[in-house]
Every structure is written in C-alpha cells, then in structure tokens.
Amino acid sequence: MENNFFGEYKVPIIHKFDYLKPKSIDEALTVLAQSKNPAILAGGTDLVDMIKENVVQPDVVVDIKGLDALNQIKFENDTLFIGAGVTFSDLIESKIIKEKYPVIFEIAKTVASVGIRNRATVVGNICSALPCMDSGPLLSAYDASVTIAGQKGTRNIPAAEWFIAPRKTALQKGELVTGVSLPYPKVKHAGCWIKLGRYTGEDLAQVNLLILAMADGTFRISFGAVAPVPVRAKKIEKLINGQAITPSLIEKAKQLIEEEIKPITDVRATKEYRMHMAKVMFERGMNAAISRLNGCGPEYGTSVI
C-alpha cells in the first residue's frame, strides 16, 4: 500500500483490464456479450472499490457515461424514467423530480457527499445491490421496474424480483440496465424518507425507510439496510391501509416491524439498536408523510430523525 500525505493508505488496483467507451448501446451490448467477465462503469463509486478489494475482477470495463440515451429523466404516460447514467445530483437539480416526486429529491440529498452524488447513479446503486443502498426502498415503494437491454431484446423486471441477495440481482451476462421506471400513483400522495447513520455526512445507512401516504388511505412502506434485500412491509400495510391512523394503531404496527425486518449486528450498529430505531423512524415517518399529504409537515429535505 502507498501512504499519502495525510497518513492514510491508498489501496492499489492490482490486476489489469481493458477499458472501452462504446459510442452506442448496441456497441456496449456487443462488448458485454463477447467479454468473459465485463464490468459496467457509470459513476464508478462502487465499482472502483470493488475492483480494489478484488470483489470483482473484470477483464474489460465498459464505460457508458457518454451514452446520451442513458442520461435522461423523463415523465411520460404517468411514469418517471430515470436513465442509467443519471446521477443523484441530476435528481436533485431536476424540475420533474421536485414537482412530481419530491421524496426522490429528499432521498438524493442524503446520499454520501456532493462529490459522490456528482458521479454515483441510481442504476449503479441498485446494480451493486448492497443491503444499505439508498435506492432499493425507492424502487420497492413505487412498484418500479428495471429496464434491461440485451442482444435478444429488452425486458422489464419488477423491483420485487430484481434484488435476489446482497450484491446479486436478476441481471444476466451480456445485459445492460438502461434505466428504471416509476409509475406515478393514481391518487394524490406524499412521502417521507428517513436515513439513520452514525453521523451527519458521508456514511452508509444503519436503517433507512421510505413511507408513501396515499389520499385513498393506503400506505406503501419499504425498509432498507435491515435485511439482505429491501423489504416491502406488506404486513404493516395490510394492518393500517384504510384505517384511521391512531396512536394505538401505530403501536400495533411498530410491533409488526419485528416480523418484517431481519437486522444484523455489524460495525455500524447492533441488531437491537437497528430494530429499536426502525420503530422510532416508522412512527416519525408516518406522522411526517401524513402531514405532508395534508399540506403541512416538514419541508422535503428536512430530517425527522
């Protein structure tokens, strides 16, 4: 290892690989199909670390940053499309996001640091598929789908089927994720994103939670960082949907959290702390989402934890 000026150690990349920057999606797919062990580079914030740590050992890195077709944020036919090259900073700056999906703005603001947000992409986040990712609960709560291109054509995978295990998705060899699609709910709604970390700033989540409150009295609730893959809290949704939200109902729902999530103890937190804070976050998130639905509550981007 090399020691830098600040006394920190920089881990080198110790194996060779080719680097290619295709000019079209078709060219990228050809390279992916012909390569033995390719890796796709969009932001690279996860990929570079995984290469350094030998988690992946690509024979070729395919850089898709220059493909304009993947750098779009579109809202058409009541569906939001986020291209594979769209960064979290792009989401923060997008008028479409602020007007139609303000909770995505809230999520993006909590991702790492400004420097990371300028490079990291939503699609890269879900392809890395780390349990603590910020984008997993987003796709889960919005019943999103992942659009995948391959030489045999295009297919769409529901978010519920995309995440298989930590670092494992439904993506197959030779395929490329071109974007994700989030259907706009048919009724007025509001949301609340809560991310618990050890400190304010660039830290991975100990627990994260997205709650969507719908005008028809239903809710969508999705946890992250407390199970191998994002957890859509179906038991809680079944309990509270269509019911008057009272303190006693919230308490019953909080007890169901113990049946929904499976936190672990690691360097960031104990499983007991994660479970306790998931309950605290749920109560505060419900109150904030309902208040926002009613036209009040904290401004998007304001933490409730």
N, C-alpha and C positions, 0 to 999 in steps of 0.2 A: 504494500500500500504506500501511497505517496502522502506525505504530511504537508498540508498547505499552511499559509501564513498564520491562520488562526489556531493552529494546532489540531485541526480536525482532519480525519483521514478520508481521502477520496478513493473509492473502490474502482479499479480499472475494469474495462471490458477486456476479457482475456481470450476471446475466440474471434475468428474472422467471419465476416459475412459480406455478401454483395449488397449494394444499395441501388435501388431503381426507383425512378419517379415517372410513372406512366402518364401519358397525356389524355387518356380516356378510361372510362370504366371497363370497356371491353379489353383494353390492353392490360389493365390491372388484373382482370379475371384470367387472362391467358397466363400471366406470370404466376398467379396463385395456383393455377391448375398444373403447371409444369414444374413447379418447385417442390422439393421434398419436404421442407419444413419452413414455410414462409411466415413472416410476421408483418402485420399491417401497422404502419405508422401514421397517426393522425396528429395528436398532440405530443405523444411520446412520454407523458409524465409518469405513466405506469410502466410502459414498455421498457424504457431505458433502465429503470430499477430492476425489472425482472431479468433483463439480459445481464446486468452486472452481478445479480445474485444467482445466475445460472438456473433460474426458474424456467426460462425458455432459452433455446439455443438455435436461433434461426440460421438458415443458410442464405436467406435473402430478406432484406427489409424493404417493403413496398410502401413508398411514401405517397399518400393520397391527398396531401394538403392542397395540391394545385388543381384539383378537380372541382371546377366551379359548380357542377351539378350537385355536389355534396355539401355545398356551403350555404344552403338556403333554409330560411324559416318561412313557411307558407301556411296560410289559413284558407282552406278551400273546402266547400261542401261540409261545413261544420266540423272540420278535422284539422288539427295542427300537425304539420310535418316539420320535423327537425332533422336536417341532413347530418350525415356522419362527420362532416367537417366543422360543424357549428360548435363554437366554444362556449363555456359558461359566461364569459364576458359578452359574447354576442347576445346571449339570452338576456342579460342584464340591460343591455342597450336597446333591445328590440321593443318597438311600439306595440307590435302584435302581442308580445308576451305581457307587457304591462297592462294592456287593455283587456285581453281575453283570459289570460292565465297568470294573474299576479302572484299566485303562490309559487310558480316556477321562478319568478324573479326572486322571491323570498328564499327559495332553495339555493339558487345560484349564488346569492350573496354570501352564503355560509361555506362555500367550497374553498378550502385552503386559503391561499393568499392571492393577491391581484396577479402576481406573476404566473402562478399556476392556472388561474382562471383564464388568463390570456391564451393559454395553449391547450388546456385539458378540454375534452369534448364529452358530451353526454353519451354518445355512442361508445367512445373508448371506455368510459366508466362502466357501462353495462357489459362490455365485452371482457373487461378484466374480471368482472363478477366477484369482487371481494365482498365479503359479508357486510363490511362497514361502508359500502358505496352509498353516495347520496341519491343517485338516480333510480335505484331499484324501487323504493317505495313510490316514487313518482309514477313510473310505468304501471305499477301494480294498482294504485288507487284510480288511475284514469282508464283502466282497462285498455292499455295501449297495445300496439302490435309493433313488431320489429320486421322491417322490410329487408330481405336478403336477395342479393343478385348472385347468380351462378351461370355457368355456361349453358345450363339446361333451361334457364329462365329465372323468373322471380317468384319468391314465395313470401308469405307473411305469417309470422309466428306470434300468437298471443303472449303477452308478458308472463302469464301464468305458466307457460310451457317453455319460456326462454331460459330461465335460471334453473339449472339442474343440480349444481353443487358449488362449493367455493371454487372459483377460477374455472368453472365448467359451464358452458352454455350449449344451446342447440345448434350453434354454428358448425357446419361441416367443412371438411377440407376443400379448398378451391372456391369457397364462397366469400362474399364481401357484404357486410351490413351497409346499406346505403342510407338508412335513416330510421326514425321511429315516428309512428303516427298516434296521436292522442285525440280520440273523439271528444267533441265538446258536449258536456252533459245537456240533456234535453230541457232541463229546468234550471232556473237561477241557482247559483251555488257560490260558496265561499270556502276558503281553506285556511289551514294553519300548518306550518312546518316547524318542527322543533328538533333541534340537533343538540345533543349533550356531548360536550367534550371536557377535557381536563382543564382547559384554559381557553381564553378568547384568542383566536388567531388560527394559525395553521396546525390543525390537529384532526386526527381521524375520530369518527364518532364512537362514543361508548354506547349510545342508543340514539336512533332517530325515528321520527314518527310523522306521518302525514295524515291529516284528517280533512275530509271534504264534507261539508254540511250542505244538503240539498233543500231547496224550497218545498219539496214534497214530503219532508220529514224523514228522509233516509240519509244515511251516512256511509262514507267509504273510509276505511281505516287501514293503514298499512305501516308496519314496523320494519326497521332495518337495524343491522348490527347486533341482533339478539337471536339469530338463528342462522343456519348455513346459507339460506336464501331469503329474500324479502318475504314477509308474512302478511297476507291479507287477512285481517281479523274477522273472519266470517261469523264466528260465534257471537262476538260482541255486536256486530252489525245486525244479526238476527234478533238479538235481545232488545236493541234500542230503536231499530227502524220503526217509524210510525208511532212511537211512544212519546209522551210528554217527558222532556228531559228534566228530571228532578234530582236533587242530591242523593236520594236513596237509589235511584236507577243508576246513577254514576258509580256509586259504591258497588253495586252488583256487577257492573261492567268491569270495574277495576279488578275484581276477584277473578273474572274470566281471563284476564291477561295471563295469569299463571298457567292456563291451559293453551294459550295461543303461542307463546314465545318460549324459546329454549336458550337463554343466555348462558355464556360460559365465563369462566374466570381467566383473564389474561393480563398482560402488562398494563392495560388501560383501566381495568376495573374488575371487581369481583362480580360473580353472577348474582349475588344477593343485592348488591348496590344497583346493578342494572335493572333487576326486577322491581326494586323499590322505586327507582326513578322513572321507569316506564309507566308506573301507575300515576305518579305525580304529573308527568308530562301529558298523559292521556286526559286527566281532569282539566288541566290548564288549556290544552289544545282544543278540547270540546268547547269550553267557555269562549275562547277566542274565535273559533270558527263560527259558532252560533252568533256571537256579537257582530262579526263582520257581515254575516248574512243579513242581519237586521240593520245594517248601515252604520254601525258604530264599531267599537272594539279597537284594538291596537292597529296602527298603520302597518301595512305589509313591509316586512324587513325588520320589524321590531321583535326582539326575542322575548318570549314569555317564560323563559326558564333562567 
